[in-house]
Structure formats: C-alpha cells, structure tokens
Amino acid sequence: MAKSMLIISRQAPWSGPSAREALDIALAGGAFDLPLAMLFLDDGVLQLAPDQQPAAVQQKNLAANLQALPMFGVEELFACGHSLARRGLPTDALALQVEVLDAAALKALIARFDQVVTL
C-alpha cells in the first residue's frame, strides 16, 4: 500500500522555484494515484491570491497548475487560516477552493500523513 503524503507549500509563487516544485510533486503524485494532500502555509497562501500578475516579476503563472490539482486526484487542499489572515487574503476570494484550518486542525492534519514534504 502506498504511503500517504502531505505536501506543505510555504513559499510565495514568485520567490523562487519552491512553489512550482511543490505543485509539480503534487501533480506527479496525483497522476500515480498516491494518497496525498497539499497544505498552503505561511507565504505559500499567496499562491491562492486571485488575479496575480507574475509576468510583472518575470515569473511563470502557477494558476493553471493550481487549477489542475483536482483533475490529477489531489482533492484535499488546505490553507492555514492564520497565514491567510496575516496576509489579508479573504477566504471567500481565493483562486482555489481550500479547507481553511486553525492551529489545532493543522497539527491533526500533519499527524495524519505518513510522509510530510515541506517546500
């Protein structure tokens, strides 16, 4: 039986390759039917902001990759409520539907998975 994996994305979409790498791992794992979920934490929640303009900072748009997650079987998507609030992102205006978690729920989520990858 495949081990379950939680991918924690902590980097802003324009701060380097980590955000894209986290999405690539999730999409690849989903394509192989691995039991996995994705958590957006800290600056990683900025990936969920609508109407981003990545070309302005000479970056590629991650929106298509984010929207593809459910199509690849990655349906468990989570975001840290505290991280969203600190960055002024309202939960009803995110570019992707996620379950917003408080600190206790985050701890329980992480404990639920066999492997945790943080990027």
C-alpha angles and dihedrals in degrees: 000000000000117000117243118246134201116200113203114199110198103163131089114249093248101041096087141299098308097091092050092045092053090052092047091053091049093048093047093048091047091051088058093046094246113164102249144145135193129228124195109209136169110345088353088083088069087075086070095057112117125237098020119180104208094163088069088068094035095253133131120254114254094191095098091050091049092050090049095058096089091045088057092051097262097129101145102085121165138179132194110248092209091052091050093049094048090053095044096245113148113218093226094059102050121130091232132037109248136164109248114221135197123218096274092049090049091055092049091047094053091047090054095066130077093215131026122197118191122195 
